Amino acid sequence: MIRVILLMVILSFGRIIYAHEPEYDHVFFDNSLMSGSYYYSEVEYTSPSFVQNIKKKLPITNDEFFTAKNSLVLNYLSASNGSWDVSVIYPEWRGKDFIKKGDFLDLRILFDAETSLEELPLIAIGSNHKSDYLPLGNYIDRNNKINGWYLMRIPLHNFKNISYNHTKEIKKIFFKQAVADGKNHTVYIDQIELSSRNQNKQISATPDITVKAYERHSNVIWDKAGLENVKYIKIYRSCNGETFEAVGIQDPKVGLYADFSDRPNTTFQYKITCVGYDYKETVPSNIVEVSTHYMTDDELLTMVHEATFRYYWDGAEKISGLALENISGRSNMIATGASGFGIMGIISGVERGFITRQQAVERLKKIVSFLKKAETFHGAYSHFIDGSTGKVEPFFGKKDNGADLVETSFLFQGLLTARQFFDKNTPDEEFIRNVITQLWENIEWDWFKQTKDSRYLYWHWSPDQGWIINHKLIGWNETMITYLLAIASPTHGVDKDLYYSGWASQEPYAREYREGWGETTDGSMYTNGNIYYGVKLDIGVNRGGPLFFTHFSFMGLDPRGLKDKYTTIDYYNTLRNIVRINYRYCLENPNNRRGYGPGCWGISVCENPWGTYGAYEAIENHEDGTMSPAGALGSFPYTPEESMNALRNYYRNYGSFLWGEYGFRDAFNLNENWCSNIYMGLNQGAITVMMENYRTGLIWNLFMKDKDIKQMKTKVFLP
């Protein structure tokens, strides 16, 4: 059984959408991150007909494309007494739920002169149900041909026997055999999308670019202002300054394209154009020359550190300056917990010289001013906040419309760190400290016991449904920091004994909870004591759980030297052992997953190929080959050598699909030939903050200096 994040299961009883979000273009295909085959496709055929496929997926080619850098290959033979069917699936991910309404189905195709229009496939639209098929060849626009690629434009109302309330309900494009001519045909397909009327608007001149080269990629950067009517930025690369080839396209609002050439010690020239919604290009930008170069381990660390930092700096929600849940996703939806990690990341950015202290001061003033006005519930914040209003955004459903104590604790792990970092006697830094103190002291941690004599803290509270979720916080998981901050509170603190009665509870309910999570009695009493892959585990369910358990509560909380009555070694070494078990599981690789080994390990929480968010563990039936780079890279403080091996491998061997503008994408699965399209706020934070803790201990040192945290430490942990 693969575990889906528990709270998503509890909360997802229908979506409520409050925020006004910018709408995404309804694009089924423009590029594939992975070479070989396209994950979001399906191929079936009955002999003697045939469709070329790779494990029932359409092949990808980098040799022919309309919008760089690849296209789909539909190579088919249509025979009598045979059939074939192909579908291209709309790639969905969390937060990509505001979609433009379409009027036409557009696609670009390239085919040779030997293929007649009648021999082109039939086409339909739909999801679980499909429309009647239409002859694709009837819709060729001979007046719209660019570099040999024809536009095929079909009015959606031409597709019969299908109904929908909004065109975003169209999830698949279907192709099937037409004329049974017994001949082989190859058709290249690119830029499949639903388009709207009157979307072609005049675009401004191409912005100038700057370029910075690293070992195997170069960052091409442009000014994002004034590009509202631009569909794509197209990036061109040359090796001789004369012959340029298109190497990629990018959303103009991102302002950066990471071109992974995979060629160190090479000189390149770059330029860009702006592509309109009619796919006409502007005059190219200036040309910039750079040279890639081999990098040391320390330089690679800084490169990854800075890229993940950009998620919180350049990728922040515009009004508040706080972190988004994922990019791309909802652009107004603040993720409370990821924002706490982002605040620590900003502090790390000052330490690294990515930004100045004054820039960080201005951002933190913006952040705390927003939080001061944002909606709270007994002082606690919701899981998600609408950046345009400061109100709760119930992304997971109707029950998710109030306080989230765990996400609040992640946020304040960052804010208390900031209270220590911004320690200068200036009006701005005093303002930051004072607002943080006010927000911190407003949280009614004791109220989240639900009843006065409760032995637990509770995760959620709804203003109109009360304690309907009724989720007690029980370890071992990511919520230790919640109990510790509740004990640390100077105004609404809980008794220190709640750490043992709640987090480390020995009650039957807690034992059953742990057994349900780990599907074993190992660790059901909080303590474990078993040996896995030669490593003894003091505490934790089964083999220790997903690796984010070793990250999220310990971004600010320094586990070094921390002991309680259940540990025989300190929490640092306990966490290190959990990571070592995970690492050794990946080396042994009992499920024979592709890639697993010394350079690919760290099973944790991430997006997966099936559109859900999985909490994976180093257990045979709790992982499916999906790997998040944050698992290994967030573990740098515990296993620096093994984590560095993973970093080198992810960048040097997987960088062509895994590396992007904010560092490593959230996850990949080599068995499925799939890579996530998104970056996750929580996972990017685990990388950038824990890298800083490995390199300098800065975030740990700042958080542990806080006076309230010092008092909590003496109450809870052994001297």
RADA-V940987 format. One record per residue. RES is the residue in three letters. PSI is psi in whole degrees, 0 to 359 (NA if undefined). OMEGA is omega as a letter, one per 40 degrees, with the letter a starting at -180 (* if undefined). Layout:
BEGIN
res=RES psi=PSI omega=OMEGA
res=RES psi=PSI omega=OMEGA
END
This chain:
BEGIN
res=MET psi=130 omega=i
res=ILE psi=127 omega=a
res=ARG psi=128 omega=i
res=VAL psi=144 omega=a
res=ILE psi=126 omega=a
res=LEU psi=315 omega=a
res=LEU psi=333 omega=i
res=MET psi=323 omega=i
res=VAL psi=317 omega=a
res=ILE psi=320 omega=a
res=LEU psi=338 omega=a
res=SER psi=80 omega=i
res=PHE psi=55 omega=a
res=GLY psi=140 omega=a
res=ARG psi=141 omega=i
res=ILE psi=132 omega=a
res=ILE psi=112 omega=a
res=TYR psi=316 omega=a
res=ALA psi=148 omega=i
res=HIS psi=113 omega=a
res=GLU psi=146 omega=i
res=PRO psi=145 omega=a
res=GLU psi=143 omega=i
res=TYR psi=148 omega=i
res=ASP psi=145 omega=a
res=HIS psi=78 omega=a
res=VAL psi=122 omega=i
res=PHE psi=325 omega=i
res=PHE psi=129 omega=i
res=ASP psi=325 omega=i
res=ASN psi=157 omega=i
res=SER psi=128 omega=i
res=LEU psi=322 omega=a
res=MET psi=143 omega=i
res=SER psi=172 omega=i
res=GLY psi=284 omega=a
res=SER psi=163 omega=a
res=TYR psi=117 omega=a
res=TYR psi=320 omega=a
res=TYR psi=53 omega=i
res=SER psi=161 omega=i
res=GLU psi=138 omega=a
res=VAL psi=132 omega=i
res=GLU psi=147 omega=i
res=TYR psi=157 omega=i
res=THR psi=121 omega=a
res=SER psi=144 omega=e
res=PRO psi=1 omega=i
res=SER psi=165 omega=a
res=PHE psi=146 omega=i
res=VAL psi=127 omega=i
res=GLN psi=135 omega=a
res=ASN psi=163 omega=i
res=ILE psi=105 omega=a
res=LYS psi=46 omega=i
res=LYS psi=25 omega=i
res=LYS psi=152 omega=i
res=LEU psi=140 omega=i
res=PRO psi=158 omega=i
res=ILE psi=143 omega=i
res=THR psi=142 omega=i
res=ASN psi=0 omega=a
res=ASP psi=331 omega=i
res=GLU psi=133 omega=i
res=PHE psi=155 omega=i
res=PHE psi=304 omega=i
res=THR psi=123 omega=a
res=ALA psi=140 omega=f
res=LYS psi=7 omega=i
res=ASN psi=174 omega=i
res=SER psi=169 omega=i
res=LEU psi=144 omega=i
res=VAL psi=116 omega=i
res=LEU psi=95 omega=i
res=ASN psi=115 omega=a
res=TYR psi=156 omega=i
res=LEU psi=121 omega=a
res=SER psi=116 omega=a
res=ALA psi=156 omega=i
res=SER psi=145 omega=a
res=ASN psi=13 omega=i
res=GLY psi=176 omega=i
res=SER psi=160 omega=i
res=TRP psi=151 omega=a
res=ASP psi=137 omega=i
res=VAL psi=141 omega=i
res=SER psi=146 omega=i
res=VAL psi=126 omega=a
res=ILE psi=138 omega=i
res=TYR psi=122 omega=a
res=PRO psi=115 omega=a
res=GLU psi=147 omega=i
res=TRP psi=168 omega=a
res=ARG psi=132 omega=i
res=GLY psi=354 omega=i
res=LYS psi=65 omega=a
res=ASP psi=5 omega=i
res=PHE psi=106 omega=a
res=ILE psi=138 omega=i
res=LYS psi=144 omega=i
res=LYS psi=137 omega=a
res=GLY psi=155 omega=i
res=ASP psi=335 omega=a
res=PHE psi=153 omega=i
res=LEU psi=119 omega=i
res=ASP psi=143 omega=i
res=LEU psi=152 omega=i
res=ARG psi=134 omega=i
res=ILE psi=150 omega=i
res=LEU psi=125 omega=i
res=PHE psi=159 omega=a
res=ASP psi=167 omega=a
res=ALA psi=341 omega=a
res=GLU psi=347 omega=i
res=THR psi=119 omega=i
res=SER psi=165 omega=i
res=LEU psi=326 omega=i
res=GLU psi=335 omega=a
res=GLU psi=354 omega=i
res=LEU psi=159 omega=a
res=PRO psi=169 omega=i
res=LEU psi=157 omega=a
res=ILE psi=145 omega=i
res=ALA psi=168 omega=i
res=ILE psi=163 omega=i
res=GLY psi=204 omega=i
res=SER psi=258 omega=i
res=ASN psi=329 omega=i
res=HIS psi=145 omega=a
res=LYS psi=157 omega=i
res=SER psi=176 omega=i
res=ASP psi=153 omega=a
res=TYR psi=150 omega=i
res=LEU psi=151 omega=i
res=PRO psi=117 omega=a
res=LEU psi=322 omega=a
res=GLY psi=343 omega=i
res=ASN psi=350 omega=a
res=TYR psi=22 omega=i
res=ILE psi=135 omega=i
res=ASP psi=96 omega=a
res=ARG psi=346 omega=i
res=ASN psi=357 omega=a
res=ASN psi=84 omega=a
res=LYS psi=123 omega=a
res=ILE psi=119 omega=i
res=ASN psi=39 omega=i
res=GLY psi=350 omega=a
res=TRP psi=125 omega=i
res=TYR psi=144 omega=i
res=LEU psi=127 omega=i
res=MET psi=113 omega=a
res=ARG psi=121 omega=a
res=ILE psi=119 omega=i
res=PRO psi=134 omega=a
res=LEU psi=331 omega=a
res=HIS psi=349 omega=i
res=ASN psi=339 omega=i
res=PHE psi=120 omega=a
res=LYS psi=163 omega=i
res=ASN psi=42 omega=i
res=ILE psi=143 omega=i
res=SER psi=150 omega=i
res=TYR psi=153 omega=i
res=ASN psi=329 omega=i
res=HIS psi=146 omega=a
res=THR psi=347 omega=i
res=LYS psi=346 omega=i
res=GLU psi=349 omega=i
res=ILE psi=113 omega=a
res=LYS psi=345 omega=a
res=LYS psi=147 omega=i
res=ILE psi=126 omega=a
res=PHE psi=138 omega=i
res=PHE psi=146 omega=i
res=LYS psi=169 omega=a
res=GLN psi=138 omega=i
res=ALA psi=260 omega=a
res=VAL psi=128 omega=i
res=ALA psi=79 omega=a
res=ASP psi=352 omega=i
res=GLY psi=16 omega=a
res=LYS psi=154 omega=i
res=ASN psi=137 omega=i
res=HIS psi=145 omega=i
res=THR psi=122 omega=i
res=VAL psi=128 omega=i
res=TYR psi=135 omega=a
res=ILE psi=134 omega=a
res=ASP psi=160 omega=i
res=GLN psi=62 omega=i
res=ILE psi=122 omega=a
res=GLU psi=161 omega=i
res=LEU psi=123 omega=a
res=SER psi=166 omega=a
res=SER psi=160 omega=i
res=ARG psi=150 omega=i
res=ASN psi=38 omega=i
res=GLN psi=357 omega=i
res=ASN psi=118 omega=a
res=LYS psi=157 omega=a
res=GLN psi=136 omega=i
res=ILE psi=153 omega=a
res=SER psi=181 omega=a
res=ALA psi=156 omega=i
res=THR psi=131 omega=i
res=PRO psi=156 omega=i
res=ASP psi=161 omega=a
res=ILE psi=156 omega=i
res=THR psi=155 omega=a
res=VAL psi=137 omega=i
res=LYS psi=128 omega=a
res=ALA psi=146 omega=i
res=TYR psi=214 omega=a
res=GLU psi=310 omega=a
res=ARG psi=7 omega=i
res=HIS psi=165 omega=i
res=SER psi=137 omega=i
res=ASN psi=117 omega=i
res=VAL psi=123 omega=a
res=ILE psi=140 omega=i
res=TRP psi=163 omega=i
res=ASP psi=127 omega=a
res=LYS psi=347 omega=a
res=ALA psi=140 omega=i
res=GLY psi=16 omega=a
res=LEU psi=24 omega=a
res=GLU psi=330 omega=a
res=ASN psi=8 omega=a
res=VAL psi=132 omega=i
res=LYS psi=312 omega=a
res=TYR psi=154 omega=i
res=ILE psi=128 omega=i
res=LYS psi=131 omega=a
res=ILE psi=132 omega=i
res=TYR psi=141 omega=i
res=ARG psi=145 omega=i
res=SER psi=152 omega=i
res=CYS psi=352 omega=a
res=ASN psi=1 omega=i
res=GLY psi=359 omega=a
res=GLU psi=309 omega=a
res=THR psi=111 omega=a
res=PHE psi=142 omega=i
res=GLU psi=144 omega=i
res=ALA psi=130 omega=a
res=VAL psi=353 omega=i
res=GLY psi=167 omega=i
res=ILE psi=157 omega=a
res=GLN psi=148 omega=i
res=ASP psi=124 omega=a
res=PRO psi=334 omega=a
res=LYS psi=343 omega=a
res=VAL psi=320 omega=i
res=GLY psi=5 omega=a
res=LEU psi=140 omega=i
res=TYR psi=127 omega=i
res=ALA psi=103 omega=a
res=ASP psi=109 omega=a
res=PHE psi=96 omega=a
res=SER psi=336 omega=a
res=ASP psi=32 omega=a
res=ARG psi=92 omega=i
res=PRO psi=160 omega=i
res=ASN psi=45 omega=a
res=THR psi=141 omega=i
res=THR psi=132 omega=i
res=PHE psi=156 omega=i
res=GLN psi=142 omega=a
res=TYR psi=150 omega=i
res=LYS psi=165 omega=i
res=ILE psi=162 omega=i
res=THR psi=162 omega=i
res=CYS psi=134 omega=a
res=VAL psi=124 omega=i
res=GLY psi=178 omega=i
res=TYR psi=347 omega=i
res=ASP psi=3 omega=i
res=TYR psi=17 omega=i
res=LYS psi=144 omega=a
res=GLU psi=149 omega=i
res=THR psi=173 omega=i
res=VAL psi=138 omega=a
res=PRO psi=160 omega=i
res=SER psi=186 omega=i
res=ASN psi=160 omega=i
res=ILE psi=132 omega=i
res=VAL psi=134 omega=i
res=GLU psi=134 omega=i
res=VAL psi=166 omega=i
res=SER psi=128 omega=i
res=THR psi=161 omega=a
res=HIS psi=147 omega=i
res=TYR psi=146 omega=a
res=MET psi=145 omega=i
res=THR psi=169 omega=i
res=ASP psi=319 omega=a
res=ASP psi=322 omega=i
res=GLU psi=321 omega=i
res=LEU psi=319 omega=i
res=LEU psi=313 omega=a
res=THR psi=322 omega=i
res=MET psi=312 omega=i
res=VAL psi=319 omega=i
res=HIS psi=312 omega=a
res=GLU psi=321 omega=a
res=ALA psi=317 omega=i
res=THR psi=327 omega=i
res=PHE psi=322 omega=a
res=ARG psi=333 omega=i
res=TYR psi=319 omega=a
res=TYR psi=341 omega=a
res=TRP psi=297 omega=a
res=ASP psi=330 omega=a
res=GLY psi=8 omega=a
res=ALA psi=157 omega=i
res=GLU psi=135 omega=a
res=LYS psi=321 omega=a
res=ILE psi=316 omega=a
res=SER psi=334 omega=a
res=GLY psi=6 omega=a
res=LEU psi=174 omega=a
res=ALA psi=146 omega=i
res=LEU psi=159 omega=i
res=GLU psi=311 omega=i
res=ASN psi=156 omega=i
res=ILE psi=123 omega=e
res=SER psi=156 omega=a
res=GLY psi=209 omega=i
res=ARG psi=127 omega=a
res=SER psi=353 omega=i
res=ASN psi=356 omega=a
res=MET psi=107 omega=i
res=ILE psi=136 omega=i
res=ALA psi=116 omega=a
res=THR psi=310 omega=a
res=GLY psi=315 omega=i
res=ALA psi=331 omega=i
res=SER psi=324 omega=i
res=GLY psi=318 omega=i
res=PHE psi=323 omega=i
res=GLY psi=323 omega=i
res=ILE psi=317 omega=i
res=MET psi=324 omega=i
res=GLY psi=323 omega=i
res=ILE psi=318 omega=i
res=ILE psi=317 omega=i
res=SER psi=324 omega=i
res=GLY psi=325 omega=i
res=VAL psi=314 omega=i
res=GLU psi=323 omega=a
res=ARG psi=348 omega=a
res=GLY psi=14 omega=i
res=PHE psi=327 omega=i
res=ILE psi=167 omega=i
res=THR psi=163 omega=i
res=ARG psi=321 omega=a
res=GLN psi=324 omega=i
res=GLN psi=318 omega=i
res=ALA psi=321 omega=i
res=VAL psi=313 omega=a
res=GLU psi=320 omega=i
res=ARG psi=317 omega=a
res=LEU psi=326 omega=i
res=LYS psi=317 omega=i
res=LYS psi=317 omega=a
res=ILE psi=308 omega=a
res=VAL psi=330 omega=i
res=SER psi=320 omega=i
res=PHE psi=313 omega=a
res=LEU psi=329 omega=i
res=LYS psi=329 omega=a
res=LYS psi=346 omega=a
res=ALA psi=157 omega=a
res=GLU psi=132 omega=i
res=THR psi=167 omega=a
res=PHE psi=104 omega=a
res=HIS psi=38 omega=i
res=GLY psi=345 omega=a
res=ALA psi=150 omega=a
res=TYR psi=162 omega=i
res=SER psi=169 omega=i
res=HIS psi=315 omega=a
res=PHE psi=143 omega=a
res=ILE psi=136 omega=i
res=ASP psi=114 omega=a
res=GLY psi=337 omega=a
res=SER psi=341 omega=a
res=THR psi=339 omega=a
res=GLY psi=6 omega=a
res=LYS psi=162 omega=i
res=VAL psi=142 omega=i
res=GLU psi=105 omega=a
res=PRO psi=68 omega=a
res=PHE psi=326 omega=a
res=PHE psi=6 omega=i
res=GLY psi=182 omega=a
res=LYS psi=331 omega=a
res=LYS psi=347 omega=a
res=ASP psi=44 omega=a
res=ASN psi=24 omega=a
res=GLY psi=217 omega=a
res=ALA psi=142 omega=i
res=ASP psi=103 omega=a
res=LEU psi=328 omega=a
res=VAL psi=313 omega=i
res=GLU psi=324 omega=i
res=THR psi=321 omega=a
res=SER psi=324 omega=i
res=PHE psi=319 omega=i
res=LEU psi=315 omega=a
res=PHE psi=343 omega=i
res=GLN psi=321 omega=i
res=GLY psi=318 omega=a
res=LEU psi=321 omega=i
res=LEU psi=327 omega=i
res=THR psi=318 omega=i
res=ALA psi=325 omega=i
res=ARG psi=328 omega=i
res=GLN psi=323 omega=a
res=PHE psi=316 omega=a
res=PHE psi=77 omega=a
res=ASP psi=9 omega=a
res=LYS psi=151 omega=a
res=ASN psi=62 omega=i
res=THR psi=155 omega=a
res=PRO psi=320 omega=a
res=ASP psi=314 omega=a
res=GLU psi=328 omega=i
res=GLU psi=321 omega=i
res=PHE psi=314 omega=i
res=ILE psi=311 omega=a
res=ARG psi=317 omega=a
res=ASN psi=319 omega=i
res=VAL psi=318 omega=i
res=ILE psi=316 omega=i
res=THR psi=317 omega=i
res=GLN psi=314 omega=a
res=LEU psi=319 omega=a
res=TRP psi=316 omega=a
res=GLU psi=348 omega=i
res=ASN psi=343 omega=a
res=ILE psi=124 omega=a
res=GLU psi=73 omega=a
res=TRP psi=320 omega=a
res=ASP psi=333 omega=i
res=TRP psi=333 omega=a
res=PHE psi=12 omega=i
res=LYS psi=347 omega=a
res=GLN psi=312 omega=i
res=THR psi=158 omega=a
res=LYS psi=323 omega=a
res=ASP psi=14 omega=i
res=SER psi=147 omega=i
res=ARG psi=8 omega=a
res=TYR psi=159 omega=i
res=LEU psi=156 omega=a
res=TYR psi=145 omega=a
res=TRP psi=313 omega=a
res=HIS psi=157 omega=i
res=TRP psi=136 omega=a
res=SER psi=137 omega=a
res=PRO psi=337 omega=a
res=ASP psi=351 omega=a
res=GLN psi=3 omega=i
res=GLY psi=229 omega=a
res=TRP psi=36 omega=a
res=ILE psi=325 omega=i
res=ILE psi=321 omega=i
res=ASN psi=44 omega=a
res=HIS psi=108 omega=i
res=LYS psi=144 omega=i
res=LEU psi=117 omega=a
res=ILE psi=131 omega=i
res=GLY psi=157 omega=f
res=TRP psi=122 omega=i
res=ASN psi=211 omega=a
res=GLU psi=5 omega=a
res=THR psi=11 omega=i
res=MET psi=319 omega=a
res=ILE psi=333 omega=a
res=THR psi=314 omega=i
res=TYR psi=319 omega=a
res=LEU psi=321 omega=i
res=LEU psi=325 omega=i
res=ALA psi=321 omega=i
res=ILE psi=327 omega=a
res=ALA psi=340 omega=a
res=SER psi=129 omega=i
res=PRO psi=350 omega=a
res=THR psi=325 omega=a
res=HIS psi=44 omega=a
res=GLY psi=158 omega=i
res=VAL psi=162 omega=a
res=ASP psi=146 omega=a
res=LYS psi=335 omega=a
res=ASP psi=342 omega=i
res=LEU psi=336 omega=i
res=TYR psi=318 omega=a
res=TYR psi=325 omega=a
res=SER psi=337 omega=a
res=GLY psi=288 omega=a
res=TRP psi=310 omega=a
res=ALA psi=30 omega=a
res=SER psi=144 omega=i
res=GLN psi=4 omega=a
res=GLU psi=156 omega=i
res=PRO psi=321 omega=a
res=TYR psi=317 omega=a
res=ALA psi=321 omega=i
res=ARG psi=318 omega=i
res=GLU psi=322 omega=i
res=TYR psi=313 omega=a
res=ARG psi=321 omega=i
res=GLU psi=324 omega=i
res=GLY psi=323 omega=i
res=TRP psi=310 omega=a
res=GLY psi=350 omega=a
res=GLU psi=36 omega=i
res=THR psi=164 omega=i
res=THR psi=352 omega=i
res=ASP psi=118 omega=i
res=GLY psi=8 omega=a
res=SER psi=340 omega=i
res=MET psi=21 omega=a
res=TYR psi=310 omega=i
res=THR psi=157 omega=a
res=ASN psi=285 omega=i
res=GLY psi=355 omega=a
res=ASN psi=164 omega=i
res=ILE psi=125 omega=i
res=TYR psi=126 omega=i
res=TYR psi=38 omega=i
res=GLY psi=8 omega=a
res=VAL psi=128 omega=i
res=LYS psi=136 omega=i
res=LEU psi=113 omega=a
res=ASP psi=311 omega=a
res=ILE psi=163 omega=i
res=GLY psi=149 omega=a
res=VAL psi=142 omega=i
res=ASN psi=244 omega=a
res=ARG psi=21 omega=i
res=GLY psi=345 omega=i
res=GLY psi=182 omega=i
res=PRO psi=153 omega=a
res=LEU psi=343 omega=i
res=PHE psi=342 omega=i
res=PHE psi=331 omega=a
res=THR psi=357 omega=a
res=HIS psi=302 omega=a
res=PHE psi=319 omega=i
res=SER psi=349 omega=a
res=PHE psi=24 omega=i
res=MET psi=316 omega=i
res=GLY psi=323 omega=a
res=LEU psi=116 omega=a
res=ASP psi=114 omega=a
res=PRO psi=352 omega=a
res=ARG psi=122 omega=i
res=GLY psi=355 omega=a
res=LEU psi=124 omega=i
res=LYS psi=147 omega=i
res=ASP psi=187 omega=a
res=LYS psi=352 omega=a
res=TYR psi=352 omega=a
res=THR psi=137 omega=i
res=THR psi=340 omega=i
res=ILE psi=169 omega=a
res=ASP psi=168 omega=a
res=TYR psi=331 omega=i
res=TYR psi=311 omega=a
res=ASN psi=331 omega=i
res=THR psi=314 omega=i
res=LEU psi=320 omega=i
res=ARG psi=322 omega=i
res=ASN psi=323 omega=i
res=ILE psi=317 omega=i
res=VAL psi=319 omega=a
res=ARG psi=322 omega=i
res=ILE psi=315 omega=i
res=ASN psi=315 omega=i
res=TYR psi=313 omega=a
res=ARG psi=328 omega=i
res=TYR psi=315 omega=a
res=CYS psi=327 omega=i
res=LEU psi=317 omega=i
res=GLU psi=324 omega=i
res=ASN psi=62 omega=a
res=PRO psi=336 omega=i
res=ASN psi=3 omega=i
res=ASN psi=48 omega=i
res=ARG psi=141 omega=i
res=ARG psi=133 omega=i
res=GLY psi=327 omega=a
res=TYR psi=136 omega=i
res=GLY psi=198 omega=a
res=PRO psi=334 omega=a
res=GLY psi=5 omega=a
res=CYS psi=94 omega=a
res=TRP psi=173 omega=i
res=GLY psi=59 omega=a
res=ILE psi=126 omega=a
res=SER psi=213 omega=a
res=VAL psi=138 omega=a
res=CYS psi=172 omega=i
res=GLU psi=153 omega=i
res=ASN psi=172 omega=a
res=PRO psi=343 omega=a
res=TRP psi=14 omega=i
res=GLY psi=12 omega=i
res=THR psi=181 omega=a
res=TYR psi=107 omega=a
res=GLY psi=137 omega=i
res=ALA psi=96 omega=a
res=TYR psi=151 omega=a
res=GLU psi=164 omega=i
res=ALA psi=59 omega=a
res=ILE psi=139 omega=a
res=GLU psi=317 omega=a
res=ASN psi=15 omega=i
res=HIS psi=17 omega=i
res=GLU psi=149 omega=a
res=ASP psi=18 omega=a
res=GLY psi=358 omega=i
res=THR psi=128 omega=a
res=MET psi=135 omega=i
res=SER psi=129 omega=i
res=PRO psi=333 omega=a
res=ALA psi=335 omega=i
res=GLY psi=307 omega=a
res=ALA psi=319 omega=a
res=LEU psi=333 omega=i
res=GLY psi=352 omega=a
res=SER psi=13 omega=i
res=PHE psi=319 omega=a
res=PRO psi=336 omega=a
res=TYR psi=322 omega=a
res=THR psi=70 omega=a
res=PRO psi=320 omega=a
res=GLU psi=314 omega=a
res=GLU psi=323 omega=i
res=SER psi=322 omega=i
res=MET psi=323 omega=i
res=ASN psi=318 omega=i
res=ALA psi=317 omega=i
res=LEU psi=313 omega=a
res=ARG psi=315 omega=a
res=ASN psi=314 omega=a
res=TYR psi=322 omega=a
res=TYR psi=310 omega=a
res=ARG psi=329 omega=a
res=ASN psi=331 omega=a
res=TYR psi=1 omega=a
res=GLY psi=333 omega=a
res=SER psi=332 omega=i
res=PHE psi=337 omega=a
res=LEU psi=337 omega=a
res=TRP psi=139 omega=i
res=GLY psi=200 omega=a
res=GLU psi=335 omega=i
res=TYR psi=29 omega=i
res=GLY psi=221 omega=a
res=PHE psi=137 omega=i
res=ARG psi=167 omega=a
res=ASP psi=323 omega=a
res=ALA psi=167 omega=i
res=PHE psi=161 omega=i
res=ASN psi=105 omega=a
res=LEU psi=332 omega=i
res=ASN psi=325 omega=a
res=GLU psi=0 omega=a
res=ASN psi=52 omega=a
res=TRP psi=143 omega=i
res=CYS psi=139 omega=i
res=SER psi=145 omega=i
res=ASN psi=354 omega=a
res=ILE psi=166 omega=i
res=TYR psi=134 omega=a
res=MET psi=134 omega=a
res=GLY psi=317 omega=a
res=LEU psi=317 omega=a
res=ASN psi=323 omega=i
res=GLN psi=325 omega=i
res=GLY psi=319 omega=i
res=ALA psi=324 omega=a
res=ILE psi=304 omega=a
res=THR psi=322 omega=a
res=VAL psi=315 omega=a
res=MET psi=333 omega=i
res=MET psi=318 omega=i
res=GLU psi=319 omega=i
res=ASN psi=324 omega=i
res=TYR psi=318 omega=a
res=ARG psi=321 omega=a
res=THR psi=344 omega=a
res=GLY psi=13 omega=a
res=LEU psi=309 omega=a
res=ILE psi=317 omega=i
res=TRP psi=313 omega=a
res=ASN psi=319 omega=a
res=LEU psi=312 omega=a
res=PHE psi=317 omega=a
res=MET psi=345 omega=i
res=LYS psi=342 omega=a
res=ASP psi=136 omega=a
res=LYS psi=322 omega=i
res=ASP psi=325 omega=i
res=ILE psi=321 omega=i
res=LYS psi=316 omega=a
res=GLN psi=319 omega=i
res=MET psi=317 omega=a
res=LYS psi=319 omega=a
res=THR psi=333 omega=i
res=LYS psi=320 omega=a
res=VAL psi=316 omega=a
res=PHE psi=155 omega=a
res=LEU psi=147 omega=i
res=PRO psi=NA omega=*
END
